[in-house]
Each structure stands twice: as structure tokens, then as C-alpha cells.
Amino acid sequence: MGGFFGVASQRDCVLDIFFGVDYHSHLGTRRGGMLMYDREHGFQRQIHNIENTPFRTKFEKDLPEFQGCSGIGCISDTDPQPLLVRSHLGLYALTTIGIINNAEELVGRYFSDHGHQFMAMGSGKVNQTELVAALINQKDDLVSGILHAQEMIDGSMTVLVLTQDGIIAARDRLGRLPVLIGKSEDGYCVSFESFAYRKLGYEDAYELGPREIVKMTAEGFETLSPAGKEMKICAFLWTYYGYPNSNYEGVNVELMRYRNGQILAREDKARGFDSERLDYIAGVPDSGVPHAIGYANAGTVPFARPFIKYTPTWPRSFMPTNQKIRNEVAKMKQIPVPELIEGKKLLFVDDSIVRGTQLHETVDFLYESGAEEVHMRSACPPIMYGCKYLNFSSSNSDMELLARRTVQELEGDEGQEHLDEYADANTERGQCMLKTICEKFGFSSLGYQSLNGLLEAIGMDRDKVCTYCWNGKG
């Protein structure tokens, strides 16, 4: 995934960029970047690796070197960026969020002659932001170039461009991610997360529609290319990776998660599950907690925190690439509260169940700590497809997903033709999948939120919400 923040102001805005980007650190763990523009000193840029050190720590020492009344910055889980681009369109800076599934095809199709070359990353792949710049530069102006790039890309692409006279923001073609504009007495900002600019003294000004392109200066903003009619915003914004204080399309993340938990409890009750015999309702920290609060609020069983995630020395940004070490780190973060575990019947709500690796470790840890029963609930439906529109999942194959892997184990290739049935707990196949996962993980019971329940919790027109990872319909 990734996040971005940009400012065009009448005053120096280095600190706004610094804090605004830092407030997007929950969206990425690999690279951070800041790029400022000052009329006297031109463009200034710095990019750091943030895999083992938070953005703020890495960039604090750079602040004295930055100055300017406009700038952009990003947190990236993919490429080093922002990039500074010189072309027939002039000198501009570029940062992107998204995924390009057809990157190799685009390079071969458009840039195979001897006049083009790309700087390869360590993996040998092309920096996707550089590829976006090359596509933009095929046209005679930035707006036409951005539209061209978005049309050519299989996936999605949200773009911020910093020029000498302002910032151009472009939401991806189907609005899978949010782009919001805030305003203050001194200027305007553009952001992925709305809470980031509110905390910095900006107030809501505008939310771009899908495909819309807006130019922003210290004096105001204007639409350069109108919004499209079709939108497919990612539902995972609310269930998992969006920050609790943020709003997307007018829907607050924290409140959606409370509603989602309440609906999950309602559906459990309709299926005959007796939650009243439990001792506590709990959330798998951190993003499972609000879903669990909603679940607990729907009944009389109290909410509790049987284990706490220890983060002071294990920040989220510490994400080793070795899966074995990652699992060990996840285990080290889990600190039990024995009085809330020993001899207790517990129901945990997690935001989602993807591969299930760390969840297996969590359940073992709870039983080792003395739990009598561990019931597990997922705040979203079984994940059947790896996302092909946004870069927030590193799955190399759909068979890495717990639900798909279980289907394959149960029925082989034939089962892959009945994924809708397996995703529905009311069918024989759905019940069989739940029973198999329960036995494998040692759950006392397992339940997933239904797709209808999830969409009800979001509360938007369901045709405007992307549900690809659950039903293959993007």
C-alpha cells in the first residue's frame, strides 16, 4: 500500500509535510520520501529506507535542509519516491500509489526502442513511478498524460504531481483509494487520510471523485478533468488499513467497525450461537479491537483485552522479510493478561483472516496461557482472491490464502468452481470449510462476516464498493 501528503501554502510548509506524511506510516513500511519546492532554492528531495526505523526518526535530521511553500511526500511499500522528472513537460516531481499488473507489457510495448531506458531496482523490476512518468510524458500536457497513464495501466494508479506553480492530484480511474483536500488560512493540502490534515489545522474542503484531476495552489483548487461516474472504492479501507479517525466518502472508519461488529453478533445469534455463555469478547489488536467492541456492545458479555500488543520496541515498521522471523516477532509482541485468560471462554474478532499463519500462533499462545475456549470471528468474508487492484497484499498465489487453500485440500480443482458456496456459511460446503479450519487451528468455533453484513456496515451504494477479494467482482 502507501500514503501521501502534499501542501501548497503561502508560508513555509516543511513541518506540515513532515507530520502529514508521518501520519500515513500505518500504510507502508518500506520507503519514505519528502520533496519540497522553493522559488529560490528549487526542488529539494530526500528518500529513506524505513523498514526498521520509523519515518519520523529517519527524516528529523533532514528538516533543517528543507525549505519551501509547497511540497509532497509519501510512505511507500514499493518504490523509492517521489521522483524528480525532467521532460518536454518541464521539471516536476511525482509520487504514486497503486499497482501496475502489466508493467512488463507496457515497457515492451511503448519503450522498446533504443531511445528509452529505465533504472532497474534491486529486483530487476522497473520502478513503477518512473514508468508512470514515462507514460505521462508521451502526451503534450500533464493532464492528458495522467489520463493516458491511467487508461494504459492494468491495476490502479493515484498520482500527485508537484510543479513550480502548484500540485496536481489525480484519483485513480475507479476511485479505489481516497484523495481529499483540506484548507487552512495559509493554503491547501491534499491527503489520503483526512485525520492527518485535521490534526494539522486544516479543515475538510473537497473529496475528489473517481478519475478526477484537480490542481491546487495556495489560493485554491480547480478541477482540470471531471470525475467519472463509476466508482469501486476498496472495502478494506474500513475493515483494516484505514485509520480509525478518517472518513472516506463520508463514512467514518471507527463507526463502521462498531457497526460491523454489531452486525456480526446479530448474524451469530441468528445462526444459533450462544455468546452469552462466554466470559469475554476481545479483539485481535489493533484493527480487530473496534469490531470486537461493536460485537460486545450488541450483547451483555463484557469486552476485555486478554493480551496486549507490545509496540514500544517492536514498531509496526519492523517487518522482516523472512516469514519465520516475522512470526517470531509477532509472538514476541503478544503479552498476556493471565487473569483474563486462564480458565476463560473467549471470543476474538480479527479484522480479516488472510493466510492464517500468525493467527495460528495467536491461538496456540492463548491455549498455552490457559484459555478454556477460543472462538474466532473474522470481520469480513473469507478472502478468496488476492487483490489485483491495490498493492496491499504480498501474496504470490491465491493458494496462499487460507480459504482457497482449504477449498483445494477439501475438493481439489473441483472446489475452485464453487467458491461462492464455500464463502457462504449457510451452505454445506461453507460449513465444511469452517469445520476444517476449526480443526486445523483448534478454534472452538469460527465465523466470518457475510458480504451483505459488511456492505451494510459500510452503508454506501454497494455497486460503488470493490468486493473483488471476496467474490472476484472488482
N, C-alpha and C positions, 0 to 999 in steps of 0.2 A: 504494500500500500504506500502511502505517502501523504504529506500535507504541505500546505504553502501559506504564505502570508506576504502581502505587498502593501506599500503605503505611498501615496503622493500627497505631500504636505507643504505648507508654507514655512515650516520650521524644520530643523534637523530631526530626522526620524529614525536614527540608528537604533535607539533603545526600543522604539516601538517594533521595529523589525526583529530585533533580538528576542524580546519577550514574546512577540506574536508567533514566531517560528517555534520557540521553545514550547509553547502551549500546544503544539502539534506533535510532540515527541511520542505520544502514545500510538501514533500511526506508522512509525517506522523505526528501524534500529540499525541501519547500515551507514547512511551518509547524511550529513547536514551541510547546508550552504547558505551564505549570505552574499548579496551583490547590491551595492549602493551606487547611486549616480549623483555627482556633484558637478555643477557647471564649471567650476574652476579646476577641480582635480579629476574630472571624468569618472569612468567606471572603476570601482574597487571590488574585488571578489576574494572570497576565501571558502574553501571546501575542506571538511574534515571527516575522517572515519569516526563514527560514533558507536561502533559495535560493542565496545567495552567501557566507554565513557560517555556520560550524557551530553547532549548538545550544549547546554549552558556552560558546563565545565570546559568544554573544548573551545568555545568562542569568547569567553570572558576576556582572555588576554588579547584578542584581536580588536576589541571595541575601540581603543584609542586610535587605531589606524583607519577606522571608518568615519566618513562624514558624507552628508547629503540629505536632500529634502525628498528623495524618492528612492525606493529600493524594493527588492523582492528577496525572499528566502524560502528554503524548503527543507523538509525532512523526507528522505527518500529511502525506500527499501530496495532500490535498483541501482540507478546510475549516479556517478558523481555529477552534480549540477548545483546551481544554474550554470549554463554555458554562456559565453560571450561570443556572438556570431557577427562576422563581417561579411557582407554580401552586397549585391546591387541594390538591396532594400535598405542599405545603411548599416550602422552598428547598433545591435540590440542584444539584450540578454533574454534568455529563455529558460523556463522551468516547466516540467510536465508531470502529470500524474496519469497513470493508465497502463495499458498493456498493448503491445503490438504482436499479434499472433503470426502475422505474415511478414515479419521484418526481413527475413532472408529473401523472400519473393520480391519485396519492394526494392531491395538493394540490387538484385539481379535484373529486375525489370527496368528500373529508371537510372541506375548508376553503374552500369556495367562497362561503359566506355572508359578510355584511358584518362579522361579529364576529371574523374571523381575518385576520391578515396576517403576512407573513414578510419579514425583512430580506434583500434580494437581494444576492448577491455581485457582483463586477465583471462577471462573465459574464452576469448576469441570472438565473442559476440560484439555487435555494433552497439554503441551507446544509443539507446532509443531516443533520447532527447536530441542527439546530433542528427539522427535520421529524420525526426520531425522537422528540424531546422532545414534540412536539405529539401524536404517536400515543400515547405513554406516558400523557400527561395526559388521554386520553379515558377512562381507567379509574379505578377508585376507590383503587387502591394501586399502588406501583411494580412489584411482581412481575407483577401482571395486565397492567399497561401494557407492560412489556417483552415479555411473551409475545404480546400483541396486536400490537405493532410488528413483531416478527419474523415473525408469520404474514402480515401485510399486505405485507411487503416482498418484491419480486421481486429476488433477489440474495442477499446475506447481511449480517448485522449482529451484531457483537460489541460489548458495551456495558460500560462502567464508570460507576457512579453513586456519587458521594460525598455523603453526608448528614452531619448533625451527630452521628450516632451510629454511623457505620461506612461501609463500602464494599460496594456490591452489584456483583458481577461476573456477567455473563451471556455464556456462549459461544454463538456463532451456531447456528442451528437444526440444521444438519448438521455442526457441528464442523469447518468448513473451515479454521479457524485455531485455534491452541492457546491455552488460558488456564491458567496454572499458579500455584499458591500456594506461597510459601516461608515458613518460620518462623525466628524468632530468639529470643533470651532476652527481647527487649523487645516483640515483636509479630509481625505477619504482613504479607506483601506479596503482590501479585498482578502477574503479568507475562506478556508474550508470549514473551520469551526467558528460558530457565532460567538461562543463564550469568550474566545480569545480576544476579540476586539472590544467586547463589552467591558471586560476587565481592564482594558487599557484606556477607557474613557470615550469610546466610540459608541454610537447607538445604531440600531438597525436602519438601513436606508433602502436596500433593494436586494432581491434574490434573483439571479439570472435564471431564465428558462433554459430548457434543453437546446443546445446548438447556438444559443445566443452569444454574441460577441459585443463587449462593452469597452469603451475607452474611458479611463479615469484619470483626472488631473486633480490638483489641489483645489480647483474651483468647482468641480462637479464631475458628473459622468453622463455619457450618452451612448445609446445603442447604435452600433455600427452595422450589425447584421441581426435581424429579428429572430426570436425564439421559434423553434419548430413546435408542432402540435403534439408529437408523440414523445412520451417520457417513460423511462424504465429505471427509476431510482432504486438503488440497491437496498433491499430489506435488512441486510446485515448492519447497515448504519445504526439502526435502532437496537437490534438484538445483541450486537457485540462491539464493533470497533468505534462507534461514535461515542463522544464524551458525554457524560450524563447531563451536563449543563447546556448542551447545544440543542438547537431546533433546526430541523430540516423540513422544508415545505410546511412550516407552521406547526410541526409535531415535535414536542419535546421528548428527548431520549429517555430520561428518568421516568417520566409519567407513562410513556409507552411500556416500559419494562414492568412497572407496577400493574398496569392493566393486563399485560401478557401473563404475569404470574397468577392473577386472579382468574383469568380465563382457563389457564392450565389446571388450577384447582377445581374449577367448575366442571371441566371435562373429566377429570379424575373421578369426581363424585358421581357423574353420570354413568361412568363405567363400573361403578360399584366399589371403588377403592375407599376404604375407611381410614381417612387420615387422622381421625380423632384419637386413635389409639397410639399415635406417635408421641414421642417426648418433645421433639424439636423439629422445626423447619429451618433449613440452613441453605446458604448459597455457596457455591464454589467460587472463592474470591478470584478476581474482584468483580467482573462483569456479571457473574451469576447472582450476586447478592440482591440487587433490586428486584429481579424476577422472583427470588425467594421471598422477599418482603411482601410482594403482591400476593403470592401464594398463601403466606401465613395470615395476611390481613383478611383473606376470604373465609377464614375459619376461626377456630379458637385455640389451636395449637400455637404456642409461642415461637417467635423467631429467635434464633441463637447463632453464635459463631463458635462451633466446636473446634475449629482450627483457624489460625490466623496466618496470613502470608507475611513472612519477614522480608521486608524490602530495603531497609537501610543499607545493607551491604550486598544485596542481591537485586539491583535495579532491573527493570524490565529490559533495559538496553543490553544487559549481559545475556546474549543468546548464542552460545557456542554452536558451531555448525555440526559438530559431532552429536548425533542423536543420543548416544549413551550418556554423554556428559550433560546434555540438556535435561535428560530425565533425572539425573542425579541432582542437578541444580534445582529442578522443580521440587524434588523431595526435600532438599535442604531448606527450602523456603517455608515448608509446612510445619508450623509449631502448634502442637495440640493443647487443648484445654481439657485435661483429663476428667474434670468434674462434669463436663458436658458431653463426654463420650462414653465413659465406662458404664456398661450395662444399659445403654440407651438405645431406643429405636429412633433412627434419624432418617429424614428425607432431605436430600440435597437437590438443588436446582442448579444446573450449569447453563451457560448461555447457548452452548451447542455441543454436540459430540462429533468430532471430525474423524481423527484416526483412532482415538481412544487410548493412545499409549500412556499419556500422563494420567488420564482418568483411572486406568487400571492401577497405577501406582498409588493414587489417592485412596481408592477403596481398600487396597491392601493395608495402607497406613492406618485407616480408620479401624479396621478389624484388629490390627496389631495393637491399637490403642484401647481396645476393649469394647468397641461398639457391638451391640447385640444384633441390630438390623441396620442395613444401609440401603435405602431406597433411592433410586436416581431418576431425575427428570431432566429432559432437555427442553430448553425454552424455544426451540424451533424444531421443525420436522427432521426426519432422517436425511442427512446430506448424501445425495446420490450422484452428484456431478461436481467435478472440480470447476471453479469459476474460470471462464474464458474471457471475461469482460474487464476484470479488475485484478491487479496484482496483489491480492491479499492472502493467497494460499500457495504454498510451495509444493503442492502435490505433483508428482511426476506422472501419476496414473490415477484414474478413478478407482482402481483396485486398492489404493492405499486408504481409501475412505472406509471406515468401519462397516457402514451399512452395505455398501457394494461388495465388500469382501465377504461379509456374512451371507449375502444372497448367493454369491458364487460357491461358497462352501456348501450351502444347502441344496442348490439345484443346478449348479453349473451354468453353462451358457443359456440354458432354457430360462433360468430365473431372471436373466437380464432383460427378457421380453415382458416381465411382469413387475417392473419396479414400482408402478403406481399402486399395485396391490400390496407390495411389501411395505410401502410407506404409510399404508392405512391400517391402523391398529384394529379396525373393526373387521378385517378380513382374516381368513385362515392363514394366508401367507404372512400377513403382518404380525399376527400372534406368534407364529412360528419363529420369525426373526427376533422378536422381543425375548422369547423364551431362550433362544440360543445365545443371545448376548448376555442375558442374565446369568446363565450357567457358566459362560466363559469368564465373566468378570466377578461373579459372586454377589451380584445385586440381589437384594430381597425382592425387589420389583423394579421395572423400568417402564418409563413412559415418555413419549415425545409429544410436544405441542403439535396440534394439527395445523395444516396450512391455512384453513379457514380461521382458526383461532388466532394465528399470528397476524393475518391480514386485518382481522377485526381489531386487534390491539393497536396496529398502526393507524387505522382509521381513514386511510386515503382510498381513493378510487383504486381498486385492486389492479385495474388494467394499466396503471401508471407505476406499478411496483414490480421490479425484477425478481422472479422466483426460480431462476434457472437452476441454482444449486440443489433445489428440492425436487423439481418436476421436469427439468430440462427445457423449460419455456422461458426464453430470455426476452 
